Amino acid sequence: MSEKIKPKTLPGFMELLPTEQILFNKMKKIIEESYQKYGFMPLNTPIIEDASVLLAKAGGETEKQIYRFQKGDNDLALRFDLTVPLAKYVTEYYDKLSFPFRRYQIGKVYRGEKPQKGRYRELYQCDIDIIGDGKLSIINDAEIPSVIYNTFKNLGFQDFTICINNRKILNGFFLELDLKDKAQEILRIIDKIEKIGSENVKNELLDIVKEKQVESIMEFIKIEGSNDEKIQKLEKMNIKNEVFIEGLEELKQVAKFIEMFGVPEDNFKIDLTIARGLDYYTGTVYETFLNKYKNLGSICSGGRYDNLTEYYSDRKMPGVGISIGLTRLFYILTENNLIKTENENILDVLVISMTEDYDVCAKTATELRKSGLNVQINVEDQKIVKKFKSADKIHVKNVIIIGEDEVKNEVVTLKDMISGEQETLKLKDAINKIKNR
């Protein structure tokens, strides 16, 4: 007899029990419906692409993490994110699309990074992007937080904050300090402030810039007050740099229209520490935090980028978008007991047959399904006790029992598994009772 292979799931890949998967799917559906409400069109690009397409924008750590392989003469790779495939898509189908092009995509991406708690090699991303042709109104940047706000409200969250900033303000400020060449490095350090704290950020900055410049940077990113007060303090700095002035004007417009799109000020704030580490963000940037669990990190992030298709076309196609890492979000919410999965079920009714004549059982299940109910049957040769234990295990509320008496009298017995109540009814009455519970 051959030796059995021990079943195991690769590290960095999430597998869920059915009750957990049901809750995961519910969250995915809520996000999708929220995106659709704002007019975002569905898109589904291939998981596998030509490696030259996916690697056009890659570099450094990203390139190291891309899964790449040969199949015959083809050099292939698994998509690392949903943004690069979007860039390929809008370039390839440019003549067939209407701009601004609004799309959402919910799908798996693959990253060959070291797996750890909450970090996966296979993960679901839920993205929206608005792509312009040549230009894109700043008003779109203000609508994105409205999508974030309504999505997380629909997911059942109340106490969260969408933090916004503008990279031009930061870049202009660094130009004023004569730190243009070090701006990207400084932004990456600032972006870590929630993870490592102010003191460690200050120490890292001291390794690359002068102490007086560090003091100016730390004072700048710690500007406090309401959104209006922060804007007023930025204006009073009287910085003449054009990039800074442009970024500040954009930030004012975005903050103004975020309120018009119905986002309460309790749920969004200007945060000058938000920089987003990725280089391609050029204007507005977003990070979203659960207020009581900021240590969990951002649960939704993104921003404005100037030219989505620069590696595939000479056309200037600015865009703005966000991404929710659903796999990671689901993990941190369940790990911290912020959502529970023990009673999740898609079943409305379990039909148990207590006779060897399964005709009535099959017909009953069919009628129940025709009425719009989700139905499972149990026709196995088991004792009634075991069948009810099975019903308990799958957390089904309604059980219809069909025995010899039920067949003879053309009725069914309906049992409420929560209260224990049971009664004998005509099938149509049982259906009405189940639907009205």
N, C-alpha and C positions, 0 to 999 in steps of 0.2 A: 504493500500500500504506500503510495507516494506521500511525502511529508506535506502537511498542510501549511499554507502561507498565512502568517498572522495578519489579519486585516488591520490597516492603520491609515490614518489621514495624514498627509504631508503637513509639516509645520507651516503656519501662515495661511492656511485655508480653512474657512469657516464651514462647519456642518452643523445643522440645527435639528432638534427634535421637532416632530410635527407641530406641537403647540407653539414652539418658538418660531417656526417658519411661518405659521399663520399670522402671528403678530408682526413679523418682519414684512410679510407681504402687505398687511394692512397699512403699515407705515409707508411703504413704497407707493401704494395706491393713493394715499392722501397727498403725498408729495406730487405725484403725477397730476392729480386733479387740480391741485393748487396752481401748477405751472400752466395747465390748459386754460384756467380761468383768466389768465393774463394774455391769452392769445399766442402762446408759444406752440409751435408745430412739432409733432414728433419726428425724431430722426433715429435711425439705427444703422450705424456704420459697422463694417466687419471687425471682428476681434483680431483677425490676422491681416496684416497689410504688407506690402513690399517694404523691406527694411529701409531702402533709400528714402521712402516717404516719411516713415516714423523717425528716422535718425537725422533728417534734415535740420531739425531744430534742437536735437539733443546735444549734450556735451557734459563733461565732468561726471558727477555722480549719476545723473539721469541716464547717460549712455551705458554706464556700468550695470544699471538695474534693469535694462530692457532685455526681455527674453528674445533671443535671436537664434534661428536655426535654418538649416538647409533642407529642402525637399526637392530632389532632382537638381535641376539647374536654377531653382528659385531661391533667392535670399529673402527670408521671411522674418517677421517679428510680431510679437503680441503687443497690442496697443498699451501704452503706459498711462495715458490719460484720454479724455474725450475731446480735448481742445485741438490737438494736432490733427486727428481725423476730421474735425470740423473745418479746419483750414484747408485741408485737401478737398473736402466736399464742396465748399463754396467756390473754390477755384475751378474745380471740374465742372460744376453745374451752374456756373455764374449766369449764363444766358437764360437759364430756365427759372431762376429765382427772382423773387420780388424783394427789393430792399427798402427799408431796413428788414433784414431777415431775422426772424425770431424763432429759435428752435430750442427744444428740450431733448435731452437724451439721458436715459437711465440704463446703465449697463455695466458689465464687469470690465475692469482694467487689471493689468498684471505688472507687478513690480518685484524684481528680484532682490529685495533688500532683506536684511536680517530680521526675521520675525520676532516680535516681542508683544507684550500685552497691548492689545488695541491696535497693533500694526500688522497688516496682512499683506500677503503676496498676491492674493486674488481678492478684489474688493469691488463693491458696487459704488459707482459715482452717480450722482443725480445733478446734472448740469443744465443751466439755462444760459443762453448768450443772445445778445442783440448785435447784429453785424451791419455796419453801414457801408455804403459805396462812396468812397471819397471823403465823406464826413458823417458824423453821427451826433445828434443833439445831446447836450448835457442833461436834458430832462430825462433821458433814458437811464442815466446814472442814478437819478432820484427815484425812479420807479422800482428799481431792483430791491431796495430795502422794504418796499411795500410787499413784494413777493415773499421775501424772507419772513417778514412779520406775520403775514397771513398763513404761510406754510407752517410755521412753528406754533401759531395759535391753533390751527387745525389739528396739529399733532398732540395738542393738549398742554402745551407749555404756556406759562403766563409771565414768569419772572426771568426775562432774558434781555440782553442789550445788544443792539447792532452798533458796533463801533465803526465810525467812518473817518477817513482822512484823505489827503490828496498828496501824491508823490511829488507833484510840482512844487508844493510848499516846502517840502523837505529839501528837494534838490536845489531850489532857489536859495534857501537858507544856507546850504553848504557852499554854494557859489559865493555868497556874501562873506563866508568865513574863509574863502580861498581853499576849499576842500573838495573841489570838483572831482579830482582823480580818486579820491577815497570815498566818494558818496555811496557807491554800491556796498562797499565793505561796512561803512557806518550804518547803512540801512539794515543790513543783515544782523548786525549786533543789536540795534534798537528793537528789531522785530522779536528778539528773544526776551524782552524785558519781563513778560508775564511768566516765563519759565524760570529765569535765573535771577530776577530781581534787579533793582536799580543799582545797588552797589557793585554787583558783578558786571553789569553793563558798563558802568563807569570804569572799572578796572580794565575791561577789554578795550575800551576806547583809548585809555591811556597808553596802550601798547602801540597805537598807530597815529595818534594826534597829540598836540601839545595840551598841557593842563588847562590853560586859559580857554582853549577851544572846547575842551571837554565840558568845562563849567557852562559855557554858552549853550552847548547842545543839551545838557541835562536840564538847564533852566527853561529852555525852549519846550522840550517835550513834557515838562511838568506844569505847563500853563493850566490853571484850574478855572472852574466856574461853569455856568450854563453854556449851552451852545452859542447863544448870542454874545455872552461875555467873552468867550474864547475868541470869537471872530473879532470883537472889538479890540482885544489885547493884541491880536496878530496885526491888526491895522495900525495900532499905536506904535508898533515896532518900527514903523516908517522905513521898511526895507524897500529899496528902489529897484531891486533885481526884477526883470521882466517875467522870468519863470515863476518867481514867488508871487508876484501880483496876479498873474494869470491863474495860478493854482488857488489863490485865496478867493478870487472872483468865482471860480468854479465851485469851490466849497460852499460859498454863500448861496449860490443858486441851488445846489443839491440839498442843502439843509432846509432851505425855504420850501422846495417842492416835495421833500419827503413828508413834511407836515400836511401838505395839500393832498398827498396820496393816502392820507389817513393813518399814518404811523404816529402814535403818541410819543411825546418827548421822553416819557419814562422808558421807552423801549429803543431809543437810539441816542447816541451822543457822539460829538466830535472828540476823537482821541488822537492826539498828535504822536503817540507812540506806535500807532499802527502803520506799518510800512510795507508788509508783505515781502518776503524774501526774494521771490522770483523777479528776475530783471525785467521781464516784458511788461509789467504793470507800469503805466506811465502817468496816470491821473488818479481818479477816485479809487480808493481801496476800502474793502470791508472785512471785518471779522465779527463773528457773533458768539456770544458767551452766555452760558447759564449763570445767573448772578450768584447763586449759592454754591456753584461748582466751577469757578473760574480755573481751578487747577486742572480741570479736564481739558482745557485748551479750547480753541475755536471749533464750533460745530458746523459752521458755514462760512466760507470765505471767498474772495474774488476781487474783481476790480476792472478798471478800464485799461485797454491796451491799444496802442496806436495803429499797428499794422499786423493783423492776424496772418495774412498770406505772404509775408515778405520772402519766404523761402520757396514759394511756388509761383509767384506772379509779381509783376511790377505795379499792379493796381494797389492803391492805398485803401485798405479795408479796416477801419477802426472798429473796435467792439467793446462791449462791457458784459460781464457775466459773473456767475457765482457757481460754486459746487458744494454739494452736501455729500460727505463721505458716509454713505448710509451704513456700510458694514461696520465701520469704526464707531459711528454714532450708536448703532444698536448695541454694540459690545459695551460701550461705556455706560449706557443707560441701564442695561441689565446688570452689569457688574456692580453698579452703585445703587441697585434696587430702586431706580427711578421709574421703571416700568416693570410689570409683572406678567408672566406668561402662563401661569398654571392652569387657567380655565379657558384658554383660547380654543375655539372649535369652529368648524364650518358646517357641522352637521345640525340639521333641524330635527331629524327623526331617525331612530334605529328601528327597523322592523325585524322582529324575532319570530321565526316559524317554529311551532311546537308540534307540527305534524310532518309526516313524510310526503304529503301532497303539497308541493311547492307552487302549484299554479296560482293559488289565491295570494300567496306571499308576493310572487312576481307581479301580478296584476295590481295589488295594493301599492307596491313600491312605484309602479309606473304611474298610477293615478296621483300619488303624492307628488311625484316629480313634475307631472303636468301642471299641478297647481302652483308650482314655483318653489317647492321646498327641496332642500338638500337631503338626500336619503341614502342610508346604507342598510343592507340586509344581512342578517345572520341566519344561515340555513345549515350551519354545521351540526354534526351529531354530537351535541354537548348537553350536559345537564343545565337546567334553567338557572341554577345558582351561578354557574360559570359564565353564562351568557349575560347575566346582570352585572357580574364583576367586570366583564368586558365593557359594558355600557358605562359603568362608573369610571373606568380607566380612560375612556375617550371623552368624558365629561359631556355626554349628551343628555339633554333635559327630557326629551320626549321619547318614550319607547312604545311602539305598537306591538301587541302580542297577538299572534294568530294561532289558536289551537283548534281542536276538533269542534268544540262548541261554537267558536266564532265562525268557522267555515259553514257549519250547519245552519246557523241563524243569520248569516250574511251580515255580521257585525265585526268590529274590532275592539280590543281592549287597549285603552290608552292609559299609560302610567306616567305620572310626573315623577322623575327620578330625584327631584330636590325635596318635594313635600311628601312623597310616598303615596299620594292619592292615586287611585285608579278607578276607571269607570268604563262601562261597555257602551259603545255608541255606533251609529251608522258611520261609515267612512267619511261622508261629506261633513257630518257634524264634528268628527274628530279633526278634520282639516281646519274647519273654522275655529275650533278651540285652540289648536296649535298656533294659528296665525294671530289670534287675539291675545295670546299670553304675553 
